[in-house]
Amino acid sequence: MMIYLLLHILSSSAFGLTFKWAQSRQRDIVSVGVINYVVAAFLSACCAIGQGQGLLSSAALMVAIFGGFAYIFSYLGLIPAVRDAGVALSMAVVRLGIALVPAVVSMILWGEHLTRIQTIGLLLTGAALPMMNLGGRMPHRPKARASVSVLAWLFLSSGAGGLAARAFQEWGQPPERFAYLSILFGTAALVNGLFLLRVVERRRTDSGTTSVSPSLRDVPYGVVLGAVNLVGNWFLLAALKTVPASVVFPVASSGSVLLTALFALIVWGERRSRVGNIGMALAVLALLLVNWRT
């Protein structure tokens, strides 16, 4: 049913929009991340237990741990990217990384070959990434632009997360998926939690006070992010059962980018220059082509 594909697009967009919402409300975004991954890990574990899933194979376990590190690095990269350039551009970079990095690495590790259409999409990405970052503006930032290093970090770390999913397809088993996700999200929660402890300790040292801990007001945002994280994966699996993968992946990638950009424009007034808009259009086209499966 196409409804599952639509719900996956909505949930994918909801992650970036909830992140932006939390940041715009001056919430402790690192704390929100910890809660997000704890909730996602807990829900994934409940699903795994409910389906009677056992322990992961050693290969799938290593992939899950790698994916957890990739997820948290990507999340931390989102913080400056969304702040400086907006959520629309940031999530477009995330989607491009998820699509392109696994495609390139798969050629090396698993001997896959890009089709002519996918190669065109790869080349378009080279033009889209720098163009998207030109001439944007937000109400609080007349020149909304992220540094090249931040966007590169976000692109590569998001791509590493996509590569983990691709590796799980090779070395894991479909019935292990929720067990895999519970380890992945649990790893991200642990690493994020350790990072939060360092952040809190640094705040205490700098301010000379102990009143720098995360607030309970951060919890709702983290819970929503965690639920969206898991639900998005579930809707993707459900969509793939009823809709060909050749339709699901290009439509999901481009659809979530467009929906996020639309909401960001309406709610937060995020705008890009003419060149930036052309870059966004090229990014959507690149996502369609790279994810095109014959």
VOPAGU-2260 file (C-alpha; in pm, 1 decimal, decimal comma):
REM VOPAGU-2260
SITE   aa  ch    i         X         Y         Z
SITE  MET   A    0       0,0       0,0       0,0
SITE  MET   A    1     125,6     347,8     -89,1
SITE  ILE   A    2       1,8     470,5     250,1
SITE  TYR   A    3     307,5     313,2     416,2
SITE  LEU   A    4     538,3     495,1     176,0
SITE  LEU   A    5     362,0     823,3     253,0
SITE  LEU   A    6     389,3     760,0     627,5
SITE  HIS   A    7     760,2     683,0     589,1
SITE  ILE   A    8     811,7    1015,6     409,2
SITE  LEU   A    9     620,5    1197,6     683,4
SITE  SER   A   10     818,0    1030,1     962,0
SITE  SER   A   11    1150,0    1095,6     784,9
SITE  SER   A   12    1065,1    1464,3     757,9
SITE  ALA   A   13     937,3    1468,4    1115,3
SITE  PHE   A   14    1282,0    1381,5    1250,1
SITE  GLY   A   15    1451,0    1687,6    1101,4
SITE  LEU   A   16    1157,0    1914,3    1180,5
SITE  THR   A   17    1141,0    1798,3    1544,0
SITE  PHE   A   18    1516,6    1854,2    1572,5
SITE  LYS   A   19    1473,8    2207,6    1438,1
SITE  TRP   A   20    1176,6    2264,6    1669,3
SITE  ALA   A   21    1380,3    2161,0    1974,7
SITE  GLN   A   22    1671,9    2379,8    1870,1
SITE  SER   A   23    1448,6    2680,5    1803,0
SITE  ARG   A   24    1293,4    2638,6    2149,8
SITE  GLN   A   25    1641,3    2662,2    2305,3
SITE  ARG   A   26    1633,5    2305,7    2433,0
SITE  ASP   A   27    1954,9    2122,9    2526,5
SITE  ILE   A   28    1993,8    1944,3    2194,0
SITE  VAL   A   29    2260,3    1701,7    2322,0
SITE  SER   A   30    2025,6    1589,3    2600,4
SITE  VAL   A   31    1745,0    1555,6    2347,5
SITE  GLY   A   32    1972,3    1326,2    2146,5
SITE  VAL   A   33    2038,3    1097,9    2444,1
SITE  ILE   A   34    1666,2    1065,8    2515,5
SITE  ASN   A   35    1598,6    1008,0    2146,7
SITE  TYR   A   36    1834,3     711,6    2122,9
SITE  VAL   A   37    1732,1     563,3    2459,7
SITE  VAL   A   38    1366,5     566,8    2352,3
SITE  ALA   A   39    1446,9     424,0    2008,3
SITE  ALA   A   40    1663,2     149,1    2163,0
SITE  PHE   A   41    1393,0      60,0    2416,4
SITE  LEU   A   42    1117,1      43,6    2155,2
SITE  SER   A   43    1337,2    -159,9    1920,7
SITE  ALA   A   44    1419,4    -405,0    2200,4
SITE  CYS   A   45    1048,9    -440,5    2282,7
SITE  CYS   A   46     973,9    -517,7    1917,4
SITE  ALA   A   47    1260,6    -768,3    1903,4
SITE  ILE   A   48    1139,2    -946,1    2217,3
SITE  GLY   A   49     779,5    -939,3    2095,1
SITE  GLN   A   50     883,2   -1108,3    1771,1
SITE  GLY   A   51    1102,7   -1361,5    1951,1
SITE  GLN   A   52    1423,7   -1238,5    1790,5
SITE  GLY   A   53    1739,6   -1386,3    1940,8
SITE  LEU   A   54    2097,5   -1267,3    1962,6
SITE  LEU   A   55    2264,9   -1108,1    1663,2
SITE  SER   A   56    2536,5   -1282,5    1469,3
SITE  SER   A   57    2884,6   -1143,7    1534,7
SITE  ALA   A   58    2892,1    -973,1    1192,6
SITE  ALA   A   59    2553,2    -807,0    1243,8
SITE  LEU   A   60    2657,2    -700,0    1594,1
SITE  MET   A   61    2969,4    -525,7    1464,2
SITE  VAL   A   62    2766,6    -354,4    1192,7
SITE  ALA   A   63    2513,0    -235,3    1451,9
SITE  ILE   A   64    2787,6     -88,4    1671,7
SITE  PHE   A   65    2944,8      83,2    1370,2
SITE  GLY   A   66    2602,2     219,4    1275,6
SITE  GLY   A   67    2548,9     352,0    1628,0
SITE  PHE   A   68    2871,1     553,5    1612,4
SITE  ALA   A   69    2775,6     680,8    1266,7
SITE  TYR   A   70    2431,1     788,6    1388,8
SITE  ILE   A   71    2564,6     987,8    1681,6
SITE  PHE   A   72    2833,9    1156,0    1471,6
SITE  SER   A   73    2564,3    1250,3    1220,7
SITE  TYR   A   74    2339,4    1381,3    1499,3
SITE  LEU   A   75    2618,1    1595,9    1641,5
SITE  GLY   A   76    2688,6    1726,5    1291,6
SITE  LEU   A   77    2326,0    1831,4    1259,0
SITE  ILE   A   78    2357,5    2071,0    1552,8
SITE  PRO   A   79    2577,8    2333,3    1380,4
SITE  ALA   A   80    2438,2    2256,2    1034,1
SITE  VAL   A   81    2073,8    2322,1    1127,4
SITE  ARG   A   82    2171,2    2624,4    1335,5
SITE  ASP   A   83    2379,5    2786,6    1061,2
SITE  ALA   A   84    2212,4    2676,6     736,2
SITE  GLY   A   85    1863,3    2557,2     829,0
SITE  VAL   A   86    1694,1    2220,7     846,6
SITE  ALA   A   87    1600,5    2197,4     477,1
SITE  LEU   A   88    1958,5    2211,2     351,2
SITE  SER   A   89    2087,4    1995,3     636,9
SITE  MET   A   90    1840,8    1713,0     576,3
SITE  ALA   A   91    1910,2    1728,5     202,1
SITE  VAL   A   92    2280,1    1673,7     279,8
SITE  VAL   A   93    2187,8    1384,6     511,4
SITE  ARG   A   94    1979,2    1220,1     240,9
SITE  LEU   A   95    2251,1    1264,3     -21,1
SITE  GLY   A   96    2505,2    1107,5     211,5
SITE  ILE   A   97    2278,5     811,0     287,7
SITE  ALA   A   98    2225,7     753,2     -84,0
SITE  LEU   A   99    2573,3     813,5    -225,1
SITE  VAL   A  100    2827,9     685,9      25,9
SITE  PRO   A  101    2684,2     330,7      36,1
SITE  ALA   A  102    2659,8     328,4    -343,9
SITE  VAL   A  103    3027,6     415,3    -386,2
SITE  VAL   A  104    3153,3     181,9    -111,9
SITE  SER   A  105    2937,0    -102,9    -244,8
SITE  MET   A  106    3129,8     -88,0    -570,9
SITE  ILE   A  107    3450,5    -150,8    -376,1
SITE  LEU   A  108    3333,9    -405,9    -118,6
SITE  TRP   A  109    3066,3    -600,4    -304,8
SITE  GLY   A  110    3154,8    -541,1    -667,8
SITE  GLU   A  111    2834,6    -355,7    -748,5
SITE  HIS   A  112    2817,8    -134,6   -1055,8
SITE  LEU   A  113    2635,2     193,9   -1092,9
SITE  THR   A  114    2396,2     220,1   -1382,8
SITE  ARG   A  115    2427,0     509,9   -1624,2
SITE  ILE   A  116    2133,3     680,9   -1453,4
SITE  GLN   A  117    2292,6     641,3   -1109,5
SITE  THR   A  118    2623,3     777,3   -1238,9
SITE  ILE   A  119    2445,4    1089,4   -1363,2
SITE  GLY   A  120    2290,4    1126,9   -1017,6
SITE  LEU   A  121    2633,9    1096,4    -858,8
SITE  LEU   A  122    2770,6    1371,6   -1083,0
SITE  LEU   A  123    2472,6    1596,6   -1010,8
SITE  THR   A  124    2548,6    1568,8    -641,5
SITE  GLY   A  125    2887,3    1729,8    -699,3
SITE  ALA   A  126    2708,1    2038,5    -829,6
SITE  ALA   A  127    2415,6    2030,5    -586,7
SITE  LEU   A  128    2611,9    2028,0    -260,0
SITE  PRO   A  129    2801,3    2358,4    -302,9
SITE  MET   A  130    2508,2    2532,0    -475,0
SITE  MET   A  131    2262,5    2452,0    -194,5
SITE  ASN   A  132    2484,5    2630,5      56,1
SITE  LEU   A  133    2486,8    2962,1    -131,6
SITE  GLY   A  134    2275,3    3260,9     -42,2
SITE  GLY   A  135    2030,0    3116,9     208,5
SITE  ARG   A  136    1863,8    3324,1     478,8
SITE  MET   A  137    1654,4    3276,6     789,6
SITE  PRO   A  138    1478,0    3537,8    1005,2
SITE  HIS   A  139    1761,3    3536,3    1263,8
SITE  ARG   A  140    2044,0    3487,1    1010,8
SITE  PRO   A  141    2052,1    3712,5     700,4
SITE  LYS   A  142    2321,9    3485,0     555,2
SITE  ALA   A  143    2235,9    3124,7     637,4
SITE  ARG   A  144    2537,9    2918,8     539,3
SITE  ALA   A  145    2720,0    2629,8     705,2
SITE  SER   A  146    3094,3    2577,7     684,7
SITE  VAL   A  147    3226,9    2329,9     430,9
SITE  SER   A  148    3376,3    2119,7     710,3
SITE  VAL   A  149    3039,1    2090,4     887,7
SITE  LEU   A  150    2858,4    1985,4     570,2
SITE  ALA   A  151    3135,3    1738,3     483,7
SITE  TRP   A  152    3112,5    1590,9     835,8
SITE  LEU   A  153    2734,6    1561,8     805,4
SITE  PHE   A  154    2751,8    1410,0     456,9
SITE  LEU   A  155    3012,1    1146,3     547,2
SITE  SER   A  156    2869,4    1050,5     887,0
SITE  SER   A  157    2518,1    1018,4     743,9
SITE  GLY   A  158    2663,3     813,8     461,0
SITE  ALA   A  159    2832,8     587,0     715,5
SITE  GLY   A  160    2492,5     526,8     872,2
SITE  GLY   A  161    2352,9     434,8     532,1
SITE  LEU   A  162    2651,9     208,2     476,2
SITE  ALA   A  163    2571,5      25,8     801,0
SITE  ALA   A  164    2220,0     -44,7     672,2
SITE  ARG   A  165    2367,6    -168,7     344,9
SITE  ALA   A  166    2614,9    -391,7     529,8
SITE  PHE   A  167    2331,7    -536,8     737,6
SITE  GLN   A  168    2160,4    -637,2     413,5
SITE  GLU   A  169    2473,1    -834,3     324,6
SITE  TRP   A  170    2568,7    -984,6     659,8
SITE  GLY   A  171    2249,9    -978,7     867,8
SITE  GLN   A  172    1916,4   -1156,2     848,1
SITE  PRO   A  173    1577,9    -980,9     804,3
SITE  PRO   A  174    1433,2   -1141,1    1121,8
SITE  GLU   A  175    1718,0    -978,9    1317,6
SITE  ARG   A  176    1625,2    -625,9    1215,1
SITE  PHE   A  177    1475,5    -500,5    1542,3
SITE  ALA   A  178    1752,6    -665,3    1745,3
SITE  TYR   A  179    1998,3    -491,6    1512,7
SITE  LEU   A  180    1824,3    -156,1    1562,2
SITE  SER   A  181    1819,1    -197,3    1940,7
SITE  ILE   A  182    2198,8    -242,9    1946,0
SITE  LEU   A  183    2250,8      41,0    1697,4
SITE  PHE   A  184    2035,9     287,9    1891,7
SITE  GLY   A  185    2175,5     161,1    2223,1
SITE  THR   A  186    2530,5     226,9    2105,6
SITE  ALA   A  187    2432,8     576,8    1992,5
SITE  ALA   A  188    2264,0     640,2    2329,3
SITE  LEU   A  189    2574,2     528,6    2521,1
SITE  VAL   A  190    2815,8     739,4    2315,7
SITE  ASN   A  191    2582,2    1039,3    2326,5
SITE  GLY   A  192    2540,9     996,5    2701,6
SITE  LEU   A  193    2917,6     998,0    2756,0
SITE  PHE   A  194    2944,7    1307,9    2538,4
SITE  LEU   A  195    2667,4    1474,9    2742,5
SITE  LEU   A  196    2855,7    1405,6    3067,0
SITE  ARG   A  197    3161,0    1583,0    2926,4
SITE  VAL   A  198    2945,9    1875,5    2811,3
SITE  VAL   A  199    2780,6    1909,1    3153,4
SITE  GLU   A  200    3115,6    1889,3    3332,2
SITE  ARG   A  201    3259,7    2157,3    3105,4
SITE  ARG   A  202    2959,4    2382,2    3169,6
SITE  ARG   A  203    3005,5    2341,7    3543,9
SITE  THR   A  204    3373,8    2425,8    3516,5
SITE  ASP   A  205    3309,7    2731,8    3299,0
SITE  SER   A  206    3015,5    2868,7    3499,0
SITE  GLY   A  207    3124,8    2769,8    3849,7
SITE  THR   A  208    2775,8    2641,7    3930,6
SITE  THR   A  209    2600,8    2304,7    3935,5
SITE  SER   A  210    2276,3    2429,9    3778,3
SITE  VAL   A  211    2370,4    2331,7    3425,9
SITE  SER   A  212    2211,5    1987,4    3398,8
SITE  PRO   A  213    1958,2    1906,8    3126,1
SITE  SER   A  214    1597,8    2001,7    3193,3
SITE  LEU   A  215    1291,1    1779,2    3207,4
SITE  ARG   A  216    1154,1    2003,0    2933,2
SITE  ASP   A  217    1398,5    1831,4    2697,2
SITE  VAL   A  218    1223,4    1496,3    2745,2
SITE  PRO   A  219     918,9    1539,8    2514,7
SITE  TYR   A  220    1138,4    1638,2    2221,5
SITE  GLY   A  221    1365,2    1338,2    2273,6
SITE  VAL   A  222    1070,4    1100,1    2306,1
SITE  VAL   A  223     920,4    1226,7    1979,9
SITE  LEU   A  224    1254,4    1193,0    1800,0
SITE  GLY   A  225    1304,7     839,9    1931,9
SITE  ALA   A  226     956,1     728,7    1832,8
SITE  VAL   A  227     994,6     883,3    1487,3
SITE  ASN   A  228    1330,7     707,7    1447,4
SITE  LEU   A  229    1178,0     364,4    1498,4
SITE  VAL   A  230     843,7     426,7    1329,8
SITE  GLY   A  231    1020,1     553,2    1017,9
SITE  ASN   A  232    1212,0     226,1     991,5
SITE  TRP   A  233     895,5      23,2    1044,3
SITE  PHE   A  234     702,9     211,5     775,3
SITE  LEU   A  235     993,8     162,0     534,9
SITE  LEU   A  236     982,5    -214,2     588,8
SITE  ALA   A  237     605,4    -215,6     548,5
SITE  ALA   A  238     628,3     -11,5     227,4
SITE  LEU   A  239     886,5    -248,5      79,5
SITE  LYS   A  240     646,7    -539,7     129,0
SITE  THR   A  241     382,8    -382,9     -95,0
SITE  VAL   A  242     566,3    -135,7    -322,1
SITE  PRO   A  243     868,4    -215,3    -543,7
SITE  ALA   A  244    1203,2     -95,9    -408,8
SITE  SER   A  245    1253,1      86,2    -740,2
SITE  VAL   A  246     966,3     313,1    -633,5
SITE  VAL   A  247    1017,3     327,9    -257,0
SITE  PHE   A  248    1375,6     454,5    -235,4
SITE  PRO   A  249    1372,4     738,2    -492,3
SITE  VAL   A  250    1027,8     861,0    -386,0
SITE  ALA   A  251    1111,1     841,4     -14,3
SITE  SER   A  252    1441,8    1026,6     -48,8
SITE  SER   A  253    1321,8    1307,7    -271,9
SITE  GLY   A  254     981,2    1332,0    -103,1
SITE  SER   A  255    1124,0    1380,4     245,6
SITE  VAL   A  256    1362,7    1651,5     122,6
SITE  LEU   A  257    1082,1    1842,1     -49,2
SITE  LEU   A  258     844,6    1808,1     246,2
SITE  THR   A  259    1108,9    1923,3     493,1
SITE  ALA   A  260    1192,8    2224,4     275,3
SITE  LEU   A  261     823,7    2317,1     247,8
SITE  PHE   A  262     764,6    2300,9     623,0
SITE  ALA   A  263    1087,6    2489,4     694,4
SITE  LEU   A  264     977,1    2768,2     460,3
SITE  ILE   A  265     627,6    2795,3     609,4
SITE  VAL   A  266     713,3    2755,2     978,3
SITE  TRP   A  267    1060,7    2910,4    1012,5
SITE  GLY   A  268    1088,8    3122,3     699,5
SITE  GLU   A  269    1393,9    2938,9     566,0
SITE  ARG   A  270    1473,6    3060,8     216,8
SITE  ARG   A  271    1752,2    3000,8     -30,6
SITE  SER   A  272    1883,0    3218,9    -310,3
SITE  ARG   A  273    1806,7    3138,4    -672,6
SITE  VAL   A  274    2132,8    2945,1    -695,3
SITE  GLY   A  275    2051,2    2768,2    -368,4
SITE  ASN   A  276    1707,6    2669,0    -496,5
SITE  ILE   A  277    1863,9    2530,2    -814,1
SITE  GLY   A  278    2100,6    2333,1    -592,6
SITE  MET   A  279    1806,3    2193,4    -393,2
SITE  ALA   A  280    1632,1    2096,2    -717,7
SITE  LEU   A  281    1949,4    1922,8    -838,0
SITE  ALA   A  282    1973,1    1742,8    -503,2
SITE  VAL   A  283    1618,0    1610,1    -539,1
SITE  LEU   A  284    1691,9    1500,4    -896,0
SITE  ALA   A  285    2018,7    1338,8    -784,0
SITE  LEU   A  286    1833,0    1144,8    -513,2
SITE  LEU   A  287    1580,4    1021,1    -767,3
SITE  LEU   A  288    1853,4     904,9   -1004,9
SITE  VAL   A  289    2094,0     751,4    -752,3
SITE  ASN   A  290    1812,3     553,6    -589,7
SITE  TRP   A  291    1670,0     445,4    -925,7
SITE  ARG   A  292    1658,4      66,9    -940,5
SITE  THR   A  293    1576,2    -122,8   -1256,4
